[in-house]
């Protein structure tokens, strides 16, 4: 086996590893997204109302600081 073949084999091996890592990362991200979605459904509209209230409070505080 020549040096060129060794480099090609190593390049292919690294490419395969990279594809596997990307696939794992996508799976993990998908799982996290599913868990977050499930959590949101468990908490129902209370969670979204709480987030909306926090966002409104932050916006109001920013306006107050700007008006000073």
PDB file of N, H, CA, C and O in Angstrom:
ATOM      1  N   UNK A   1       0.853  -1.172   0.000  1.00  0.00           N
ATOM      2  CA  UNK A   1       0.000   0.000   0.000  1.00  0.00           C
ATOM      3  C   UNK A   1       0.899   1.236   0.000  1.00  0.00           C
ATOM      4  O   UNK A   1       1.816   1.358   0.812  1.00  0.00           O
ATOM      5  N   UNK A   2       0.620   2.122  -0.905  1.00  0.00           N
ATOM      6  H   UNK A   2      -0.125   2.023  -1.565  1.00  0.00           H
ATOM      7  CA  UNK A   2       1.446   3.309  -1.026  1.00  0.00           C
ATOM      8  C   UNK A   2       1.013   4.397  -0.053  1.00  0.00           C
ATOM      9  O   UNK A   2      -0.031   4.308   0.594  1.00  0.00           O
ATOM     10  N   UNK A   3       1.831   5.404   0.025  1.00  0.00           N
ATOM     11  H   UNK A   3       2.679   5.477  -0.500  1.00  0.00           H
ATOM     12  CA  UNK A   3       1.554   6.534   0.920  1.00  0.00           C
ATOM     13  C   UNK A   3       0.256   7.227   0.525  1.00  0.00           C
ATOM     14  O   UNK A   3      -0.528   7.632   1.383  1.00  0.00           O
ATOM     15  N   UNK A   4       0.036   7.360  -0.783  1.00  0.00           N
ATOM     16  H   UNK A   4       0.672   7.031  -1.480  1.00  0.00           H
ATOM     17  CA  UNK A   4      -1.183   8.021  -1.265  1.00  0.00           C
ATOM     18  C   UNK A   4      -2.422   7.256  -0.786  1.00  0.00           C
ATOM     19  O   UNK A   4      -3.411   7.859  -0.371  1.00  0.00           O
ATOM     20  N   UNK A   5      -2.355   5.931  -0.848  1.00  0.00           N
ATOM     21  H   UNK A   5      -1.552   5.441  -1.185  1.00  0.00           H
ATOM     22  CA  UNK A   5      -3.483   5.120  -0.391  1.00  0.00           C
ATOM     23  C   UNK A   5      -3.719   5.287   1.108  1.00  0.00           C
ATOM     24  O   UNK A   5      -4.861   5.326   1.566  1.00  0.00           O
ATOM     25  N   UNK A   6      -2.634   5.386   1.861  1.00  0.00           N
ATOM     26  H   UNK A   6      -1.706   5.355   1.489  1.00  0.00           H
ATOM     27  CA  UNK A   6      -2.771   5.575   3.303  1.00  0.00           C
ATOM     28  C   UNK A   6      -3.455   6.908   3.612  1.00  0.00           C
ATOM     29  O   UNK A   6      -4.311   6.991   4.492  1.00  0.00           O
ATOM     30  N   UNK A   7      -3.062   7.952   2.869  1.00  0.00           N
ATOM     31  H   UNK A   7      -2.366   7.885   2.154  1.00  0.00           H
ATOM     32  CA  UNK A   7      -3.690   9.255   3.078  1.00  0.00           C
ATOM     33  C   UNK A   7      -5.169   9.222   2.694  1.00  0.00           C
ATOM     34  O   UNK A   7      -6.012   9.799   3.381  1.00  0.00           O
ATOM     35  N   UNK A   8      -5.469   8.545   1.596  1.00  0.00           N
ATOM     36  H   UNK A   8      -4.784   8.077   1.037  1.00  0.00           H
ATOM     37  CA  UNK A   8      -6.863   8.430   1.170  1.00  0.00           C
ATOM     38  C   UNK A   8      -7.685   7.681   2.216  1.00  0.00           C
ATOM     39  O   UNK A   8      -8.801   8.083   2.545  1.00  0.00           O
ATOM     40  N   UNK A   9      -7.125   6.590   2.735  1.00  0.00           N
ATOM     41  H   UNK A   9      -6.218   6.263   2.469  1.00  0.00           H
ATOM     42  CA  UNK A   9      -7.818   5.807   3.756  1.00  0.00           C
ATOM     43  C   UNK A   9      -8.051   6.636   5.015  1.00  0.00           C
ATOM     44  O   UNK A   9      -9.136   6.609   5.596  1.00  0.00           O
ATOM     45  N   UNK A  10      -7.036   7.363   5.425  1.00  0.00           N
ATOM     46  H   UNK A  10      -6.154   7.385   4.953  1.00  0.00           H
ATOM     47  CA  UNK A  10      -7.152   8.200   6.625  1.00  0.00           C
ATOM     48  C   UNK A  10      -8.180   9.311   6.406  1.00  0.00           C
ATOM     49  O   UNK A  10      -8.974   9.617   7.296  1.00  0.00           O
ATOM     50  N   UNK A  11      -8.158   9.908   5.218  1.00  0.00           N
ATOM     51  H   UNK A  11      -7.513   9.659   4.495  1.00  0.00           H
ATOM     52  CA  UNK A  11      -9.123  10.961   4.898  1.00  0.00           C
ATOM     53  C   UNK A  11     -10.546  10.410   4.929  1.00  0.00           C
ATOM     54  O   UNK A  11     -11.464  11.058   5.432  1.00  0.00           O
ATOM     55  N   UNK A  12     -10.714   9.210   4.385  1.00  0.00           N
ATOM     56  H   UNK A  12      -9.968   8.684   3.975  1.00  0.00           H
ATOM     57  CA  UNK A  12     -12.044   8.590   4.385  1.00  0.00           C
ATOM     58  C   UNK A  12     -12.482   8.261   5.812  1.00  0.00           C
ATOM     59  O   UNK A  12     -13.642   8.456   6.174  1.00  0.00           O
ATOM     60  N   UNK A  13     -11.562   7.770   6.601  1.00  0.00           N
ATOM     61  H   UNK A  13     -10.619   7.611   6.307  1.00  0.00           H
ATOM     62  CA  UNK A  13     -11.856   7.444   7.995  1.00  0.00           C
ATOM     63  C   UNK A  13     -12.283   8.706   8.762  1.00  0.00           C
ATOM     64  O   UNK A  13     -13.255   8.678   9.517  1.00  0.00           O
ATOM     65  N   UNK A  14     -11.560   9.794   8.565  1.00  0.00           N
ATOM     66  H   UNK A  14     -10.771   9.817   7.951  1.00  0.00           H
ATOM     67  CA  UNK A  14     -11.901  11.050   9.241  1.00  0.00           C
ATOM     68  C   UNK A  14     -13.243  11.597   8.760  1.00  0.00           C
ATOM     69  O   UNK A  14     -14.020  12.135   9.549  1.00  0.00           O
ATOM     70  N   UNK A  15     -13.509  11.457   7.469  1.00  0.00           N
ATOM     71  H   UNK A  15     -12.878  11.020   6.828  1.00  0.00           H
ATOM     72  CA  UNK A  15     -14.791  11.911   6.926  1.00  0.00           C
ATOM     73  C   UNK A  15     -15.943  11.099   7.532  1.00  0.00           C
ATOM     74  O   UNK A  15     -16.984  11.655   7.881  1.00  0.00           O
ATOM     75  N   UNK A  16     -15.749   9.797   7.651  1.00  0.00           N
ATOM     76  H   UNK A  16     -14.903   9.345   7.367  1.00  0.00           H
ATOM     77  CA  UNK A  16     -16.778   8.942   8.252  1.00  0.00           C
ATOM     78  C   UNK A  16     -17.016   9.315   9.710  1.00  0.00           C
ATOM     79  O   UNK A  16     -18.158   9.364  10.167  1.00  0.00           O
ATOM     80  N   UNK A  17     -15.927   9.579  10.439  1.00  0.00           N
ATOM     81  H   UNK A  17     -15.000   9.540  10.068  1.00  0.00           H
ATOM     82  CA  UNK A  17     -16.061   9.983  11.843  1.00  0.00           C
ATOM     83  C   UNK A  17     -16.807  11.312  11.954  1.00  0.00           C
ATOM     84  O   UNK A  17     -17.648  11.486  12.836  1.00  0.00           O
ATOM     85  N   UNK A  18     -16.500  12.235  11.064  1.00  0.00           N
ATOM     86  H   UNK A  18     -15.817  12.093  10.347  1.00  0.00           H
ATOM     87  CA  UNK A  18     -17.161  13.537  11.088  1.00  0.00           C
ATOM     88  C   UNK A  18     -18.655  13.388  10.822  1.00  0.00           C
ATOM     89  O   UNK A  18     -19.473  14.017  11.493  1.00  0.00           O
ATOM     90  N   UNK A  19     -19.009  12.562   9.852  1.00  0.00           N
ATOM     91  H   UNK A  19     -18.345  12.050   9.308  1.00  0.00           H
ATOM     92  CA  UNK A  19     -20.422  12.323   9.540  1.00  0.00           C
ATOM     93  C   UNK A  19     -21.139  11.714  10.748  1.00  0.00           C
ATOM     94  O   UNK A  19     -22.272  12.081  11.061  1.00  0.00           O
ATOM     95  N   UNK A  20     -20.468  10.785  11.416  1.00  0.00           N
ATOM     96  H   UNK A  20     -19.548  10.486  11.162  1.00  0.00           H
ATOM     97  CA  UNK A  20     -21.055  10.145  12.594  1.00  0.00           C
ATOM     98  C   UNK A  20     -21.277  11.166  13.708  1.00  0.00           C
ATOM     99  O   UNK A  20     -22.327  11.170  14.351  1.00  0.00           O
ATOM    100  N   UNK A  21     -20.293  12.025  13.932  1.00  0.00           N
ATOM    101  H   UNK A  21     -19.440  12.021  13.410  1.00  0.00           H
ATOM    102  CA  UNK A  21     -20.409  13.057  14.974  1.00  0.00           C
ATOM    103  C   UNK A  21     -21.551  14.023  14.658  1.00  0.00           C
ATOM    104  O   UNK A  21     -22.309  14.407  15.548  1.00  0.00           O
ATOM    105  N   UNK A  22     -21.669  14.411  13.388  1.00  0.00           N
ATOM    106  H   UNK A  22     -21.053  14.098  12.665  1.00  0.00           H
ATOM    107  CA  UNK A  22     -22.749  15.316  12.990  1.00  0.00           C
ATOM    108  C   UNK A  22     -24.096  14.644  13.224  1.00  0.00           C
ATOM    109  O   UNK A  22     -25.035  15.270  13.716  1.00  0.00           O
ATOM    110  N   UNK A  23     -24.183  13.385  12.875  1.00  0.00           N
ATOM    111  H   UNK A  23     -23.421  12.876  12.476  1.00  0.00           H
ATOM    112  CA  UNK A  23     -25.428  12.645  13.097  1.00  0.00           C
ATOM    113  C   UNK A  23     -25.782  12.572  14.574  1.00  0.00           C
ATOM    114  O   UNK A  23     -26.944  12.730  14.946  1.00  0.00           O
ATOM    115  N   UNK A  24     -24.786  12.333  15.412  1.00  0.00           N
ATOM    116  H   UNK A  24     -23.842  12.204  15.110  1.00  0.00           H
ATOM    117  CA  UNK A  24     -25.024  12.278  16.855  1.00  0.00           C
ATOM    118  C   UNK A  24     -25.458  13.636  17.378  1.00  0.00           C
ATOM    119  O   UNK A  24     -26.365  13.718  18.207  1.00  0.00           O
ATOM    120  N   UNK A  25     -24.829  14.695  16.908  1.00  0.00           N
ATOM    121  H   UNK A  25     -24.092  14.628  16.235  1.00  0.00           H
ATOM    122  CA  UNK A  25     -25.183  16.042  17.359  1.00  0.00           C
ATOM    123  C   UNK A  25     -26.618  16.373  16.961  1.00  0.00           C
ATOM    124  O   UNK A  25     -27.361  16.970  17.739  1.00  0.00           O
ATOM    125  N   UNK A  26     -27.005  15.984  15.749  1.00  0.00           N
ATOM    126  H   UNK A  26     -26.401  15.498  15.116  1.00  0.00           H
ATOM    127  CA  UNK A  26     -28.382  16.232  15.304  1.00  0.00           C
ATOM    128  C   UNK A  26     -29.367  15.446  16.165  1.00  0.00           C
ATOM    129  O   UNK A  26     -30.419  15.961  16.544  1.00  0.00           O
ATOM    130  N   UNK A  27     -29.023  14.204  16.470  1.00  0.00           N
ATOM    131  H   UNK A  27     -28.168  13.785  16.163  1.00  0.00           H
ATOM    132  CA  UNK A  27     -29.892  13.387  17.314  1.00  0.00           C
ATOM    133  C   UNK A  27     -30.049  14.014  18.694  1.00  0.00           C
ATOM    134  O   UNK A  27     -31.154  14.069  19.233  1.00  0.00           O
ATOM    135  N   UNK A  28     -28.945  14.487  19.263  1.00  0.00           N
ATOM    136  H   UNK A  28     -28.048  14.443  18.825  1.00  0.00           H
ATOM    137  CA  UNK A  28     -28.996  15.107  20.588  1.00  0.00           C
ATOM    138  C   UNK A  28     -29.817  16.390  20.555  1.00  0.00           C
ATOM    139  O   UNK A  28     -30.601  16.653  21.467  1.00  0.00           O
ATOM    140  N   UNK A  29     -29.642  17.175  19.521  1.00  0.00           N
ATOM    141  H   UNK A  29     -29.005  16.962  18.780  1.00  0.00           H
ATOM    142  CA  UNK A  29     -30.402  18.421  19.402  1.00  0.00           C
ATOM    143  C   UNK A  29     -31.878  18.124  19.242  1.00  0.00           C
ATOM    144  O   UNK A  29     -32.723  18.806  19.822  1.00  0.00           O
ATOM    145  N   UNK A  30     -32.185  17.122  18.466  1.00  0.00           N
ATOM    146  H   UNK A  30     -31.499  16.568  17.994  1.00  0.00           H
ATOM    147  CA  UNK A  30     -33.582  16.737  18.274  1.00  0.00           C
ATOM    148  C   UNK A  30     -34.194  16.259  19.587  1.00  0.00           C
ATOM    149  O   UNK A  30     -35.333  16.594  19.913  1.00  0.00           O
ATOM    150  N   UNK A  31     -33.426  15.476  20.330  1.00  0.00           N
ATOM    151  H   UNK A  31     -32.501  15.204  20.066  1.00  0.00           H
ATOM    152  CA  UNK A  31     -33.901  14.976  21.628  1.00  0.00           C
ATOM    153  C   UNK A  31     -34.141  16.134  22.597  1.00  0.00           C
ATOM    154  O   UNK A  31     -35.157  16.164  23.291  1.00  0.00           O
ATOM    155  N   UNK A  32     -33.208  17.086  22.643  1.00  0.00           N
ATOM    156  H   UNK A  32     -32.383  17.062  22.079  1.00  0.00           H
ATOM    157  CA  UNK A  32     -33.387  18.246  23.519  1.00  0.00           C
ATOM    158  C   UNK A  32     -34.625  19.044  23.114  1.00  0.00           C
ATOM    159  O   UNK A  32     -35.373  19.524  23.966  1.00  0.00           O
ATOM    160  N   UNK A  33     -34.832  19.178  21.807  1.00  0.00           N
ATOM    161  H   UNK A  33     -34.225  18.788  21.115  1.00  0.00           H
ATOM    162  CA  UNK A  33     -36.006  19.894  21.324  1.00  0.00           C
ATOM    163  C   UNK A  33     -37.286  19.190  21.709  1.00  0.00           C
ATOM    164  O   UNK A  33     -38.265  19.831  22.092  1.00  0.00           O
ATOM    165  N   UNK A  34     -37.283  17.879  21.610  1.00  0.00           N
ATOM    166  H   UNK A  34     -36.487  17.358  21.300  1.00  0.00           H
ATOM    167  CA  UNK A  34     -38.464  17.106  21.997  1.00  0.00           C
ATOM    168  C   UNK A  34     -38.739  17.231  23.486  1.00  0.00           C
ATOM    169  O   UNK A  34     -39.891  17.362  23.900  1.00  0.00           O
ATOM    170  N   UNK A  35     -37.685  17.192  24.291  1.00  0.00           N
ATOM    171  H   UNK A  35     -36.749  17.086  23.955  1.00  0.00           H
ATOM    172  CA  UNK A  35     -37.854  17.323  25.736  1.00  0.00           C
ATOM    173  C   UNK A  35     -38.385  18.699  26.092  1.00  0.00           C
ATOM    174  O   UNK A  35     -39.250  18.823  26.958  1.00  0.00           O
ATOM    175  N   UNK A  36     -37.880  19.733  25.438  1.00  0.00           N
ATOM    176  H   UNK A  36     -37.177  19.632  24.734  1.00  0.00           H
ATOM    177  CA  UNK A  36     -38.350  21.091  25.708  1.00  0.00           C
ATOM    178  C   UNK A  36     -39.806  21.222  25.301  1.00  0.00           C
ATOM    179  O   UNK A  36     -40.596  21.853  26.004  1.00  0.00           O
ATOM    180  N   UNK A  37     -40.163  20.632  24.173  1.00  0.00           N
ATOM    181  H   UNK A  37     -39.521  20.119  23.603  1.00  0.00           H
ATOM    182  CA  UNK A  37     -41.541  20.683  23.706  1.00  0.00           C
ATOM    183  C   UNK A  37     -42.460  19.965  24.696  1.00  0.00           C
ATOM    184  O   UNK A  37     -43.545  20.450  25.019  1.00  0.00           O
ATOM    185  N   UNK A  38     -42.006  18.798  25.172  1.00  0.00           N
ATOM    186  H   UNK A  38     -41.125  18.404  24.909  1.00  0.00           H
ATOM    187  CA  UNK A  38     -42.792  18.045  26.148  1.00  0.00           C
ATOM    188  C   UNK A  38     -42.968  18.843  27.441  1.00  0.00           C
ATOM    189  O   UNK A  38     -44.053  18.862  28.023  1.00  0.00           O
ATOM    190  N   UNK A  39     -41.898  19.498  27.885  1.00  0.00           N
ATOM    191  H   UNK A  39     -41.017  19.483  27.412  1.00  0.00           H
ATOM    192  CA  UNK A  39     -41.976  20.315  29.098  1.00  0.00           C
ATOM    193  C   UNK A  39     -42.974  21.445  28.923  1.00  0.00           C
ATOM    194  O   UNK A  39     -43.761  21.737  29.824  1.00  0.00           O
ATOM    195  N   UNK A  40     -42.936  22.082  27.753  1.00  0.00           N
ATOM    196  H   UNK A  40     -42.296  21.844  27.022  1.00  0.00           H
ATOM    197  CA  UNK A  40     -43.863  23.180  27.486  1.00  0.00           C
ATOM    198  C   UNK A  40     -45.299  22.686  27.505  1.00  0.00           C
ATOM    199  O   UNK A  40     -46.186  23.371  28.013  1.00  0.00           O
ATOM    200  N   UNK A  41     -45.532  21.505  26.957  1.00  0.00           N
ATOM    201  H   UNK A  41     -44.811  20.949  26.545  1.00  0.00           H
ATOM    202  CA  UNK A  41     -46.885  20.962  26.959  1.00  0.00           C
ATOM    203  C   UNK A  41     -47.322  20.592  28.370  1.00  0.00           C
ATOM    204  O   UNK A  41     -48.489  20.755  28.726  1.00  0.00           O
ATOM    205  N   UNK A  42     -46.385  20.094  29.172  1.00  0.00           N
ATOM    206  H   UNK A  42     -45.437  19.962  28.882  1.00  0.00           H
ATOM    207  CA  UNK A  42     -46.717  19.729  30.546  1.00  0.00           C
ATOM    208  C   UNK A  42     -47.148  20.950  31.341  1.00  0.00           C
ATOM    209  O   UNK A  42     -48.072  20.875  32.150  1.00  0.00           O
ATOM    210  N   UNK A  43     -46.483  22.070  31.113  1.00  0.00           N
ATOM    211  H   UNK A  43     -45.732  22.131  30.456  1.00  0.00           H
ATOM    212  CA  UNK A  43     -46.787  23.282  31.867  1.00  0.00           C
ATOM    213  C   UNK A  43     -47.929  24.066  31.244  1.00  0.00           C
ATOM    214  O   UNK A  43     -48.485  24.969  31.869  1.00  0.00           O
ATOM    215  N   UNK A  44     -48.274  23.723  30.022  1.00  0.00           N
ATOM    216  H   UNK A  44     -47.823  22.990  29.514  1.00  0.00           H
ATOM    217  CA  UNK A  44     -49.397  24.359  29.364  1.00  0.00           C
ATOM    218  C   UNK A  44     -49.190  25.840  29.138  1.00  0.00           C
ATOM    219  O   UNK A  44     -48.068  26.305  28.938  1.00  0.00           O
ATOM    220  N   UNK A  45     -50.285  26.571  29.175  1.00  0.00           N
ATOM    221  H   UNK A  45     -51.196  26.193  29.338  1.00  0.00           H
ATOM    222  CA  UNK A  45     -50.218  27.999  28.881  1.00  0.00           C
ATOM    223  C   UNK A  45     -49.576  28.780  30.016  1.00  0.00           C
ATOM    224  O   UNK A  45     -49.178  29.927  29.815  1.00  0.00           O
ATOM    225  N   UNK A  46     -49.464  28.194  31.199  1.00  0.00           N
ATOM    226  H   UNK A  46     -49.787  27.262  31.362  1.00  0.00           H
ATOM    227  CA  UNK A  46     -48.821  28.879  32.319  1.00  0.00           C
ATOM    228  C   UNK A  46     -47.384  29.243  31.989  1.00  0.00           C
ATOM    229  O   UNK A  46     -46.918  30.333  32.319  1.00  0.00           O
ATOM    230  N   UNK A  47     -46.685  28.324  31.336  1.00  0.00           N
ATOM    231  H   UNK A  47     -47.064  27.438  31.068  1.00  0.00           H
ATOM    232  CA  UNK A  47     -45.281  28.572  30.996  1.00  0.00           C
ATOM    233  C   UNK A  47     -45.165  29.705  29.989  1.00  0.00           C
ATOM    234  O   UNK A  47     -44.324  30.592  30.141  1.00  0.00           O
ATOM    235  N   UNK A  48     -46.002  29.679  28.965  1.00  0.00           N
ATOM    236  H   UNK A  48     -46.684  28.959  28.842  1.00  0.00           H
ATOM    237  CA  UNK A  48     -45.905  30.731  27.956  1.00  0.00           C
ATOM    238  C   UNK A  48     -46.354  32.068  28.518  1.00  0.00           C
ATOM    239  O   UNK A  48     -45.824  33.110  28.133  1.00  0.00           O
ATOM    240  N   UNK A  49     -47.320  32.053  29.422  1.00  0.00           N
ATOM    241  H   UNK A  49     -47.750  31.207  29.736  1.00  0.00           H
ATOM    242  CA  UNK A  49     -47.752  33.297  30.053  1.00  0.00           C
ATOM    243  C   UNK A  49     -46.629  33.852  30.918  1.00  0.00           C
ATOM    244  O   UNK A  49     -46.384  35.059  30.913  1.00  0.00           O
ATOM    245  N   UNK A  50     -45.949  32.995  31.653  1.00  0.00           N
ATOM    246  H   UNK A  50     -46.147  32.015  31.657  1.00  0.00           H
ATOM    247  CA  UNK A  50     -44.838  33.430  32.491  1.00  0.00           C
ATOM    248  C   UNK A  50     -43.720  34.025  31.659  1.00  0.00           C
ATOM    249  O   UNK A  50     -43.155  35.059  32.017  1.00  0.00           O
ATOM    250  N   UNK A  51     -43.400  33.378  30.551  1.00  0.00           N
ATOM    251  H   UNK A  51     -43.859  32.538  30.261  1.00  0.00           H
ATOM    252  CA  UNK A  51     -42.357  33.899  29.668  1.00  0.00           C
ATOM    253  C   UNK A  51     -42.779  35.238  29.067  1.00  0.00           C
ATOM    254  O   UNK A  51     -41.973  36.163  28.960  1.00  0.00           O
ATOM    255  N   UNK A  52     -44.019  35.329  28.688  1.00  0.00           N
ATOM    256  H   UNK A  52     -44.674  34.578  28.775  1.00  0.00           H
ATOM    257  CA  UNK A  52     -44.520  36.574  28.106  1.00  0.00           C
ATOM    258  C   UNK A  52     -44.449  37.700  29.133  1.00  0.00           C
ATOM    259  O   UNK A  52     -44.065  38.824  28.809  1.00  0.00           O
ATOM    260  N   UNK A  53     -44.824  37.386  30.379  1.00  0.00           N
ATOM    261  H   UNK A  53     -45.136  36.473  30.642  1.00  0.00           H
ATOM    262  CA  UNK A  53     -44.762  38.397  31.441  1.00  0.00           C
ATOM    263  C   UNK A  53     -43.323  38.852  31.691  1.00  0.00           C
ATOM    264  O   UNK A  53     -43.064  40.043  31.857  1.00  0.00           O
ATOM    265  N   UNK A  54     -42.390  37.894  31.716  1.00  0.00           N
ATOM    266  H   UNK A  54     -42.601  36.926  31.580  1.00  0.00           H
ATOM    267  CA  UNK A  54     -40.987  38.239  31.930  1.00  0.00           C
ATOM    268  C   UNK A  54     -40.455  39.104  30.792  1.00  0.00           C
ATOM    269  O   UNK A  54     -39.693  40.043  31.020  1.00  0.00           O
ATOM    270  N   UNK A  55     -40.860  38.784  29.577  1.00  0.00           N
ATOM    271  H   UNK A  55     -41.480  38.021  29.392  1.00  0.00           H
ATOM    272  CA  UNK A  55     -40.418  39.572  28.426  1.00  0.00           C
ATOM    273  C   UNK A  55     -40.986  40.990  28.511  1.00  0.00           C
ATOM    274  O   UNK A  55     -40.289  41.964  28.227  1.00  0.00           O
ATOM    275  N   UNK A  56     -42.242  41.095  28.901  1.00  0.00           N
ATOM    276  H   UNK A  56     -42.808  40.303  29.132  1.00  0.00           H
ATOM    277  CA  UNK A  56     -42.868  42.414  29.031  1.00  0.00           C
ATOM    278  C   UNK A  56     -42.173  43.219  30.128  1.00  0.00           C
ATOM    279  O   UNK A  56     -41.924  44.413  29.960  1.00  0.00           O
ATOM    280  N   UNK A  57     -41.863  42.573  31.243  1.00  0.00           N
ATOM    281  H   UNK A  57     -42.065  41.604  31.379  1.00  0.00           H
ATOM    282  CA  UNK A  57     -41.156  43.265  32.329  1.00  0.00           C
ATOM    283  C   UNK A  57     -39.793  43.772  31.869  1.00  0.00           C
ATOM    284  O   UNK A  57     -39.410  44.900  32.175  1.00  0.00           O
ATOM    285  N   UNK A  58     -39.074  42.948  31.144  1.00  0.00           N
ATOM    286  H   UNK A  58     -39.386  42.031  30.895  1.00  0.00           H
ATOM    287  CA  UNK A  58     -37.753  43.349  30.646  1.00  0.00           C
ATOM    288  C   UNK A  58     -37.880  44.532  29.691  1.00  0.00           C
ATOM    289  O   UNK A  58     -37.072  45.460  29.721  1.00  0.00           O
ATOM    290  N   UNK A  59     -38.897  44.484  28.851  1.00  0.00           N
ATOM    291  H   UNK A  59     -39.554  43.730  28.826  1.00  0.00           H
ATOM    292  CA  UNK A  59     -39.112  45.581  27.907  1.00  0.00           C
ATOM    293  C   UNK A  59     -39.445  46.872  28.648  1.00  0.00           C
ATOM    294  O   UNK A  59     -38.945  47.944  28.306  1.00  0.00           O
ATOM    295  N   UNK A  60     -40.292  46.755  29.665  1.00  0.00           N
ATOM    296  H   UNK A  60     -40.698  45.884  29.943  1.00  0.00           H
ATOM    297  CA  UNK A  60     -40.658  47.935  30.455  1.00  0.00           C
ATOM    298  C   UNK A  60     -39.441  48.519  31.176  1.00  0.00           C
ATOM    299  O   UNK A  60     -39.269  49.737  31.216  1.00  0.00           O
ATOM    300  N   UNK A  61     -38.605  47.662  31.739  1.00  0.00           N
ATOM    301  H   UNK A  61     -38.745  46.672  31.706  1.00  0.00           H
ATOM    302  CA  UNK A  61     -37.411  48.131  32.438  1.00  0.00           C
ATOM    303  C   UNK A  61     -36.454  48.825  31.470  1.00  0.00           C
ATOM    304  O   UNK A  61     -35.848  49.840  31.813  1.00  0.00           O
ATOM    305  N   UNK A  62     -36.320  48.284  30.278  1.00  0.00           N
ATOM    306  H   UNK A  62     -36.812  47.459  29.999  1.00  0.00           H
ATOM    307  CA  UNK A  62     -35.438  48.896  29.282  1.00  0.00           C
ATOM    308  C   UNK A  62     -35.965  50.271  28.893  1.00  0.00           C
ATOM    309  O   UNK A  62     -35.192  51.218  28.745  1.00  0.00           O
ATOM    310  N   UNK A  63     -37.255  50.381  28.731  1.00  0.00           N
ATOM    311  H   UNK A  63     -37.883  49.612  28.851  1.00  0.00           H
ATOM    312  CA  UNK A  63     -37.835  51.687  28.400  1.00  0.00           C
ATOM    313  C   UNK A  63     -37.626  52.690  29.520  1.00  0.00           C
ATOM    314  O   UNK A  63     -37.326  53.859  29.273  1.00  0.00           O
ATOM    315  N   UNK A  64     -37.788  52.223  30.762  1.00  0.00           N
ATOM    316  H   UNK A  64     -38.032  51.274  30.963  1.00  0.00           H
ATOM    317  CA  UNK A  64     -37.579  53.117  31.906  1.00  0.00           C
ATOM    318  C   UNK A  64     -36.145  53.636  31.934  1.00  0.00           C
ATOM    319  O   UNK A  64     -35.917  54.821  32.176  1.00  0.00           O
ATOM    320  N   UNK A  65     -35.182  52.752  31.688  1.00  0.00           N
ATOM    321  H   UNK A  65     -35.368  51.789  31.492  1.00  0.00           H
ATOM    322  CA  UNK A  65     -33.780  53.153  31.672  1.00  0.00           C
ATOM    323  C   UNK A  65     -33.506  54.142  30.535  1.00  0.00           C
ATOM    324  O   UNK A  65     -32.725  55.080  30.693  1.00  0.00           O
ATOM    325  N   UNK A  66     -34.141  53.924  29.416  1.00  0.00           N
ATOM    326  H   UNK A  66     -34.775  53.162  29.288  1.00  0.00           H
ATOM    327  CA  UNK A  66     -33.929  54.793  28.258  1.00  0.00           C
ATOM    328  C   UNK A  66     -34.532  56.184  28.498  1.00  0.00           C
ATOM    329  O   UNK A  66     -33.980  57.197  28.068  1.00  0.00           O
ATOM    330  N   UNK A  67     -35.660  56.210  29.185  1.00  0.00           N
ATOM    331  H   UNK A  67     -36.108  55.387  29.535  1.00  0.00           H
ATOM    332  CA  UNK A  67     -36.351  57.483  29.436  1.00  0.00           C
ATOM    333  C   UNK A  67     -35.641  58.360  30.436  1.00  0.00           C
ATOM    334  O   UNK A  67     -35.891  59.564  30.479  1.00  0.00           O
ATOM    335  N   UNK A  68     -34.770  57.800  31.235  1.00  0.00           N
ATOM    336  H   UNK A  68     -34.567  56.822  31.200  1.00  0.00           H
ATOM    337  CA  UNK A  68     -34.088  58.575  32.287  1.00  0.00           C
ATOM    338  C   UNK A  68     -33.173  59.611  31.718  1.00  0.00           C
ATOM    339  O   UNK A  68     -32.528  60.344  32.468  1.00  0.00           O
TER     340      UNK A  68
END
